[in-house]
Amino acid sequence: MPADSQTTVRKPGFCALCVSRCGSIAVVENGRFVALEPDPLHPTGKALCAKGRAAPELVYHPDRLLYPLKRTRPKDDPDPGWQRISWDEALDLTAANFRRIAEENGPESVAFGAVSPSTSASDDSVAWIRRLMNAFGSPNLCAAMELCGWGRYQATQYTFGEAVPGYYMPDLENAGCILFWGYNPNLARLAHATATMEALKRGARLIVVDPAGQGLPKRPISGCR
């Protein structure tokens, strides 16, 4: 296509690569996704992390898995012998193995695994994984969680009865005092970092409990400010 006829489309949305869901604008040139930019008009769109900015590289990476593959050789074989199969075949094969295992050993013998929603695109699927577990009859979920997740999710759940952030966003914009316990939003959730900086500018206090002893990058804070 001639350079003078190049078409560029900017599509507003959000980055789904972690639980933060930062507001973003996808830049599409001639039908190809070329960049992901912050959307300042979005409540969480003040900035994007390196992972969000690398979204086009993830989409077009040559090793990205685009369809189901079935192993055709034993697991101890150095060559798995991957064979491409259809989605219907993959689902039928998985369901058949589920039924076989449930009949032989009971559904509770199966454990489901999920990567941390805070650091991956799995957040939108976690509810469906739990529904599948319930329908299948297994209570076993092996879920990963990064270091800061225990502090900002589990600690607040045990203390206040609800995780922060969980299914709502903390009201950082109107807070008079903010406590970060084992949580560094500059690395984990930029929407919280930008909101916290705005709160500090208007006079809010910030308390950081930092088990790693590293402080917040470019703004080491000890105690209350």
ABEGO torsion letter per residue (X at the ends): XBAAABBBBBBBBBBAABAAGBBBBBBBBGGBBABBBBBAABAAAABBBAAAAAAAAAAABAABBABBBBBABBAABABAGBBBBBAAAAAAAAAAAAAAAAAAAEAAABBBBBBBAAABAAAAAAAAAAAAAAAAGBABBBBBBBAAAAAAAAAAAAAAGBBOBBABBBBAAABABBBBBGBBAAAABAAAAAAAAAAAAAGBBBBBBBAAGAEBBGBBBBEBX
